[in-house]
Amino acid sequence: MENNPDLHWQHEEGQPNKWLVLLSVMIGTFMAVLDSTIVSVAFPKMMATFGVSVDQIEWVMTAYLLAFAVILPSSGWIADRFGYKLTYMMGLTLFTVGSLLCSVSWNENILITFRVIQGAGAGLLMPVGMAIVTRTFPPKQRGVALGFWGIAAAASVSLGPLFGGYLVDNFSWHSIFDVNIPVGIIGIIVVGIIQQEYKSKIVKGFDLPGFISMTIALTALLLAFSTGNSTWNTGGWTSNFILSCFFVSALSFVVFFIVELNSSQPIINLKLLKNYNFGMSAFIMFVFGVAFFGNAFLLPIYLQNSLGYTALQAGMVFFPVGILQAFISPIAGQLTDKLNPKIPALIGFTLLGASLYLFSFFSLQTSHAQIMLPMYIRGIGIGMVFTPLTTIALLNIPKPQLAQASGLFNTIRQIGGSFGIAALGSLLTQRVKFHHQIFGEQFNPSSPLFQNTENHLKFFIMHTVGSAPVKAIMQAKATLLKDIFSQAFVQGINDDFLVGAVLTWLLIIPLLFLRTKKQDLNR
């Protein structure tokens, strides 16, 4: 009896402090998800502080998501080996220490390194926290408890950019990490007092070769995609560095697949992908992560650098998304139970593709209403996608493998997001260069239109700034050149959003081939 984990927890399920346990878990969940969204509105200030471009600052987000995705599959083994309470406290400690280190970072490379520590902590918090909630509550209350747990994640989607914008505008970008420190310390103390320890009686061996090969493969691949168009990489996509990264990544992936398929205790059970629904849904989720989450970091940069929004104003733009997502998700769940789950998923992908397509028409004169319409559509679309797609993915997975499958599904989504940020960030750099060249070719100093525009700017500068005629001409030309770069940057962002829209709409095709008969859902 003592060796049965479920029986071990039966006496704890009736404890009066189970709602306090839930509260302690919600603190960590809120912080982990918050930090994946709060940092986006601080990117323009970070770029200005460090003097870096988009292709460099994107790694502040990519490193966090990559570390999260790599640690996520290992969290179950760590919790079984060291205890769920201790593992959760380890995650909170890593996250809090990582936040402190991020706050004192003196350049972008150090910040990226410390974000890895933060992401590793978050990778422990999310799955272990969910497991603690599941074990603490009886089945009849588990749905309500997990619903509250999910609210913490949904709330951080809306509050992250808003709260981050306020901090960046009124203090500095360092403050978005500073706020985690007291909350993290309080969370560690609360967990230490409230939660009771649980260790699995049977601990499997850790798949170290699988973990190492997966980490190397993903890191090398993302490094190649994110630096292919970097200014320091003069050799482009055929440089020795890029080709070496691709070779190391490919070799590591081969090793990873061989190890996982032949291991009795794999870190990721790749055999789950043989299940038709799960494998196809995982593919859909990966591409969706590339298309959607890969574009998510661009919008705050566009709003602040191109339209002149403050960080708080940019955060306000994101506020309705989480609210709509939290409101629509239960409706999508009800539709999933009553109808074919492909229907709400189809609606969701259609709406998300439409929102990205509308984003692709941005300009330097885009109004606030033109920005908010696709944001509303985006919030509704996200709420319609995740519940039905997860239901379809796990439809025919045996109960003993549900936890593994759910973890793998979330890992694939995180990897897709990391891959998307790297790939679309690289595409942005390439497209900005392309449009800058095209616009620059139209920059003909001998044309009457150019001379007329230059003269108008010169007289405007002379009368408003008081510059001498010669200096006013130089300032007029610099203004025109700056405008050309601004136009090229916006057009490059539009190209990224258009690629995201096409990829999202293409996902409707594999979605239609998923097997979701109504009688299967009632088994």
C-alpha positions in Angstrom: 0.0 0.0 0.0 2.8 2.4 0.8 4.3 1.9 -2.6 1.1 3.1 -4.3 1.5 6.9 -5.0 -2.3 7.4 -5.4 -3.0 5.8 -2.0 -0.2 7.8 -0.5 -2.0 11.0 -1.5 -5.5 10.0 -0.6 -5.1 11.2 3.0 -3.6 14.5 1.8 -6.4 15.1 -0.6 -8.8 16.0 2.2 -6.4 18.4 3.9 -7.9 21.8 4.8 -4.9 23.6 3.3 -5.2 22.3 -0.2 -6.4 25.7 -1.5 -3.4 27.3 0.1 -1.3 24.7 -1.8 -3.0 25.8 -5.0 -2.3 29.4 -4.1 1.4 28.7 -3.6 1.5 26.9 -7.0 -0.3 29.8 -8.7 2.4 32.2 -7.6 5.1 30.3 -9.4 2.9 29.7 -12.5 2.0 33.4 -12.7 5.7 34.4 -12.5 6.9 31.9 -15.1 4.3 32.8 -17.7 4.5 36.5 -16.9 8.2 36.6 -17.6 7.7 35.1 -21.1 5.4 38.1 -22.0 6.6 41.0 -19.8 10.0 41.2 -21.5 8.6 41.9 -25.0 7.7 45.5 -24.2 11.2 46.2 -22.9 12.9 45.1 -26.1 13.2 48.6 -27.6 14.8 50.0 -24.4 17.2 47.1 -24.3 18.1 47.6 -27.9 18.8 51.3 -27.2 20.8 50.5 -24.0 23.0 47.8 -25.5 23.1 49.3 -29.0 22.0 46.0 -30.7 19.5 45.1 -33.4 16.5 42.9 -33.5 18.4 39.8 -34.6 20.5 40.0 -31.4 17.9 41.1 -28.8 15.5 38.3 -30.0 17.8 35.8 -28.1 16.6 37.3 -24.8 13.2 35.6 -25.6 14.6 32.6 -27.5 17.0 31.6 -24.7 14.2 31.7 -22.1 11.9 29.5 -24.3 14.7 27.1 -25.2 15.7 26.5 -21.6 12.1 26.1 -20.7 11.6 23.5 -23.5 14.8 21.6 -22.7 14.1 21.3 -18.9 10.4 20.5 -19.3 10.8 16.8 -20.2 13.3 16.3 -17.4 11.1 17.8 -14.7 9.2 14.6 -14.0 12.3 12.6 -13.3 13.8 15.4 -11.1 10.6 15.6 -9.1 10.5 11.8 -8.6 14.1 11.8 -7.6 14.3 14.8 -5.3 10.7 15.3 -4.3 7.9 17.4 -5.7 8.1 20.1 -3.0 11.9 20.4 -3.2 11.8 20.5 -7.0 9.2 23.2 -7.0 11.3 25.2 -4.5 14.4 24.6 -6.7 12.4 26.0 -9.7 11.4 29.1 -7.7 14.9 29.6 -6.5 16.4 29.3 -10.0 13.8 31.7 -11.3 14.4 34.2 -8.6 18.2 34.1 -8.8 18.0 34.3 -12.5 15.8 37.4 -12.2 18.3 39.0 -9.9 21.2 38.2 -12.3 19.2 39.5 -15.3 18.6 42.8 -13.5 22.3 43.5 -13.1 23.3 42.4 -16.6 25.8 44.8 -18.2 25.5 43.6 -21.9 23.1 41.6 -24.0 25.2 38.4 -24.0 25.2 38.3 -20.2 21.5 39.0 -20.1 20.9 36.1 -22.5 23.0 33.8 -20.4 21.0 34.7 -17.2 17.7 34.3 -19.1 18.7 30.6 -19.5 18.8 30.3 -15.7 15.3 31.9 -15.5 13.9 29.6 -18.2 15.3 26.5 -16.5 13.5 27.5 -13.3 10.3 28.1 -15.2 10.7 24.7 -16.9 10.5 23.1 -13.5 7.7 25.3 -12.1 5.0 24.7 -14.7 4.8 20.9 -15.0 5.7 20.2 -11.4 3.2 22.7 -10.2 0.4 21.1 -12.3 1.4 17.7 -10.9 1.2 19.0 -7.3 -2.3 20.5 -7.9 -3.4 17.2 -9.5 -2.2 15.1 -6.6 -3.5 17.4 -3.9 -7.1 17.7 -5.0 -9.6 14.8 -5.3 -10.9 14.0 -8.8 -14.3 15.8 -8.1 -12.4 19.1 -7.4 -9.5 18.6 -9.7 -11.1 20.4 -12.7 -11.9 23.5 -10.6 -8.4 23.5 -9.1 -6.8 23.2 -12.6 -9.1 25.9 -13.8 -7.8 28.3 -11.2 -4.3 27.2 -12.0 -5.0 28.1 -15.7 -6.3 31.5 -14.7 -2.9 32.4 -13.3 -1.4 31.6 -16.7 -4.1 33.4 -18.7 -3.9 36.5 -16.4 -0.2 36.8 -17.0 -0.7 37.0 -20.8 -2.8 40.2 -20.3 -1.0 41.7 -17.4 2.6 40.9 -18.5 3.0 43.5 -21.2 0.8 46.0 -19.3 2.7 45.7 -16.1 6.0 45.6 -17.9 5.1 48.7 -19.9 4.4 50.6 -16.7 7.7 49.6 -15.1 9.8 50.4 -18.2 8.2 53.8 -18.6 8.4 54.8 -15.0 11.6 53.1 -13.9 13.9 51.1 -16.3 14.0 47.8 -18.1 15.8 46.3 -15.1 12.7 46.7 -13.0 10.8 44.0 -15.0 13.2 41.5 -13.4 13.5 43.2 -10.0 9.8 42.7 -9.2 10.3 38.9 -9.4 12.7 38.9 -6.5 10.5 39.7 -3.5 7.6 37.7 -5.1 9.9 34.7 -5.6 11.2 34.9 -2.0 7.7 35.1 -0.6 6.7 32.1 -2.9 9.6 30.0 -1.6 8.7 30.7 2.0 5.0 29.9 1.4 5.8 26.7 -0.4 8.2 25.7 2.4 5.5 26.2 5.0 2.4 25.0 3.3 3.3 22.1 1.0 4.2 18.6 2.1 6.9 16.6 0.5 6.2 13.6 -1.8 8.8 11.4 -3.4 8.1 8.6 -5.8 9.0 5.1 -4.4 10.3 4.1 -7.8 12.7 6.4 -9.6 13.7 5.5 -13.1 17.2 6.2 -14.5 17.9 9.5 -16.1 18.4 9.6 -19.9 21.6 11.7 -19.9 22.6 10.9 -23.5 19.1 11.9 -24.7 19.2 15.1 -22.7 22.6 16.2 -23.9 22.0 15.3 -27.6 18.6 17.1 -27.5 20.1 20.3 -25.9 23.0 20.4 -28.4 20.8 19.8 -31.4 18.3 22.5 -30.5 20.9 25.1 -29.5 23.0 24.6 -32.6 19.9 24.8 -34.9 18.5 27.9 -33.3 22.0 29.5 -33.3 22.3 28.9 -37.1 18.9 30.3 -37.9 19.2 33.4 -35.7 22.7 34.4 -37.0 22.4 33.6 -40.7 21.8 37.3 -41.5 23.7 38.9 -38.7 26.0 41.8 -39.5 29.0 40.0 -38.0 28.4 36.9 -40.1 29.9 38.2 -43.3 29.8 34.8 -45.0 26.0 34.6 -44.8 24.3 31.2 -44.8 27.3 29.5 -46.4 29.8 30.7 -43.7 31.8 28.0 -41.9 30.1 28.9 -38.6 26.6 28.5 -40.0 27.4 25.2 -41.8 29.1 23.9 -38.7 26.0 24.7 -36.6 23.8 22.9 -39.1 26.2 19.9 -39.2 26.4 19.7 -35.4 22.6 20.0 -35.1 21.9 17.3 -37.7 24.4 14.9 -36.1 23.0 15.5 -32.6 19.4 15.0 -33.8 20.5 11.6 -35.3 22.1 10.6 -32.0 19.0 11.8 -30.1 16.6 9.8 -32.3 18.7 6.6 -32.1 19.1 7.0 -28.3 15.4 7.7 -27.6 14.0 4.9 -29.8 16.3 2.3 -28.2 16.1 3.5 -24.6 13.9 1.7 -22.1 13.5 5.0 -20.2 13.7 7.8 -22.8 13.6 11.4 -21.7 11.0 12.0 -24.5 8.9 9.1 -25.6 9.1 9.6 -29.4 7.0 6.4 -29.9 4.0 8.6 -28.9 4.4 10.3 -32.3 3.5 7.1 -34.0 -0.1 7.7 -32.8 -1.7 9.4 -35.8 -3.7 12.0 -34.0 -0.9 12.9 -31.6 1.8 13.0 -34.2 -0.2 15.1 -36.6 -1.4 17.5 -33.8 2.2 17.8 -32.6 3.2 18.8 -36.1 0.4 21.4 -36.2 1.4 22.8 -32.8 5.1 23.1 -33.9 4.3 25.0 -37.1 1.8 27.1 -35.2 4.5 27.9 -32.6 6.8 29.0 -35.5 4.1 31.1 -37.2 2.4 32.7 -34.2 4.8 32.9 -31.3 7.7 33.6 -33.7 5.9 36.9 -34.6 4.8 37.8 -31.1 8.0 39.6 -30.2 7.8 41.9 -33.2 4.6 43.8 -32.4 6.0 45.7 -29.3 9.1 46.7 -31.3 6.9 48.0 -34.1 4.6 49.9 -31.8 7.4 51.6 -29.9 10.1 52.1 -32.6 7.9 52.8 -35.6 4.7 54.4 -34.1 6.2 56.1 -31.1 4.1 54.3 -28.5 5.4 54.3 -24.9 6.0 50.9 -23.3 2.8 51.2 -21.3 0.8 52.1 -24.4 2.2 49.1 -26.1 1.3 46.9 -23.1 -2.2 48.2 -23.2 -2.6 46.8 -26.7 -2.0 43.3 -25.4 -4.3 43.6 -22.5 -7.6 42.4 -24.2 -5.9 39.3 -25.6 -5.6 37.4 -22.4 -9.1 38.5 -21.3 -10.7 37.3 -24.5 -8.6 34.1 -24.4 -9.8 33.4 -20.8 -13.4 34.1 -21.8 -13.4 32.1 -25.0 -11.5 29.0 -23.8 -14.4 27.6 -21.7 -16.7 28.1 -24.7 -14.3 26.3 -26.9 -14.2 23.5 -24.3 -18.0 23.2 -24.4 -18.0 23.1 -28.2 -15.3 20.5 -28.1 -17.5 18.2 -25.9 -20.7 18.7 -27.9 -19.4 19.0 -31.5 -16.5 17.7 -33.5 -13.4 19.4 -31.9 -12.1 20.2 -35.4 -14.8 22.8 -35.7 -13.6 25.2 -33.0 -10.0 24.5 -34.0 -10.8 25.3 -37.6 -12.5 28.6 -36.5 -9.5 29.4 -34.3 -6.8 28.9 -37.0 -8.9 30.9 -39.5 -9.2 33.8 -37.1 -5.5 33.7 -36.1 -4.5 33.6 -39.8 -6.8 36.6 -40.4 -5.2 38.5 -37.5 -1.7 38.0 -38.8 -2.8 38.9 -42.3 -4.3 42.2 -41.0 -1.0 42.9 -39.2 0.8 42.6 -42.6 -0.8 45.9 -43.7 0.9 48.0 -41.0 2.5 51.3 -41.9 4.0 54.4 -40.2 0.5 55.9 -40.1 -1.5 52.9 -38.8 -4.2 54.1 -36.4 -4.9 52.6 -33.0 -8.2 51.1 -34.2 -6.4 49.3 -37.0 -4.1 47.7 -34.5 -6.8 46.7 -32.0 -9.1 44.9 -34.5 -6.6 42.1 -35.3 -5.7 42.0 -31.6 -9.3 41.2 -30.7 -9.5 38.6 -33.4 -6.2 37.2 -32.1 -7.6 36.8 -28.6 -10.6 35.0 -29.8 -8.6 32.7 -32.1 -6.1 31.7 -29.4 -9.0 30.8 -27.1 -10.5 28.6 -29.8 -7.4 26.6 -30.7 -5.7 25.1 -27.7 -8.5 23.2 -25.9 -9.8 21.3 -29.0 -6.3 20.6 -30.5 -5.1 19.2 -27.1 -8.3 17.1 -26.9 -7.7 15.7 -30.4 -4.0 15.1 -29.7 -4.6 13.1 -26.5 -7.8 11.3 -27.8 -6.3 7.8 -28.3 -3.3 8.0 -25.9 -3.5 5.3 -23.1 -4.0 6.7 -19.6 -0.6 5.7 -18.3 1.0 7.7 -21.0 -1.2 10.9 -20.8 1.3 12.8 -18.6 4.2 12.0 -20.9 2.1 13.0 -24.0 0.9 16.2 -22.4 4.5 17.2 -21.5 5.8 16.3 -25.0 3.0 18.3 -26.6 3.9 21.4 -24.5 7.6 20.9 -25.2 6.9 20.9 -29.0 5.0 24.1 -28.7 7.8 25.8 -26.8 10.4 24.5 -29.3 8.2 25.8 -32.2 8.1 29.2 -30.5 11.9 29.3 -30.1 12.5 28.2 -33.6 10.0 30.7 -34.9 11.6 33.6 -33.1 15.0 32.7 -34.5 13.8 31.9 -38.1 11.4 34.9 -38.4 13.9 37.2 -36.8 16.5 36.2 -39.4 13.9 36.6 -42.1 13.1 40.1 -40.8 16.8 41.1 -41.1 16.9 39.8 -44.7 13.7 41.5 -45.7 14.6 44.9 -44.2 17.9 44.8 -46.2 15.9 43.9 -49.3 13.4 46.7 -48.9 16.1 49.2 -47.9 17.9 48.5 -51.2 14.7 48.8 -53.2 13.7 52.1 -51.6 17.3 53.3 -51.8 17.3 52.8 -55.6 14.5 55.3 -55.8 16.6 57.8 -53.8 17.7 59.8 -56.9 19.2 63.1 -56.0 18.8 64.4 -59.5 15.1 63.9 -59.8 12.8 66.9 -59.5 10.6 65.2 -56.9 13.6 64.5 -54.6 15.0 68.0 -55.0 11.5 69.5 -54.3 11.1 67.3 -51.1 14.7 68.1 -50.0 14.1 71.9 -50.4 10.8 71.8 -48.4 12.6 69.9 -45.6 15.6 72.3 -45.8 13.4 75.4 -45.4 11.3 73.7 -42.6 14.5 72.9 -40.7 15.9 76.4 -41.2 12.8 78.0 -39.8 12.1 75.6 -37.0 15.6 74.6 -35.8 17.5 77.6 -37.0 20.2 75.7 -38.9 22.4 77.3 -41.5 21.5 76.5 -45.2 24.4 74.0 -45.7 23.7 72.2 -42.4 19.9 72.2 -43.1 20.5 70.4 -46.4 22.5 67.7 -44.6 19.8 67.3 -42.0 17.1 67.1 -44.7 19.0 64.3 -46.4 19.5 62.5 -43.1 15.8 62.8 -42.4 15.0 61.2 -45.8 17.4 58.4 -45.3 16.0 57.7 -41.8 12.5 57.6 -43.3 13.6 55.1 -45.9 15.0 52.8 -43.2 11.8 53.2 -41.1 9.7 52.3 -44.2 12.0 49.3 -44.9 11.7 48.1 -41.3 7.9 48.2 -41.3 7.7 46.5 -44.6 10.1 43.7 -43.3 7.8 43.2 -40.3 4.8 43.1 -42.7 6.5 40.3 -44.6 7.0 38.3 -41.4 3.4 38.7 -40.5 2.3 37.6 -44.0 4.5 34.5 -43.8 2.9 33.7 -40.4 -0.6 34.2 -41.8 0.1 31.8 -44.7 1.6 29.1 -42.4 -1.4 29.4 -40.0 -3.9 29.0 -42.8 -2.0 26.0 -44.3 -2.4 24.2 -40.9 -6.1 23.9 -41.7 -5.2 21.2 -44.3 -3.6 18.7 -41.8 -6.3 19.7 -39.2 -9.0 18.4 -41.6 -7.3 15.0 -41.7 -7.3 14.4 -38.0 -9.6 11.5 -36.8 -12.2 12.8 -34.4 -15.4 10.8 -34.7 -17.9 11.6 -31.9 -18.1 8.0 -30.7 -14.3 8.1 -30.1 -14.7 11.0 -27.7 -17.2 9.1 -25.6 -15.0 6.1 -25.0 
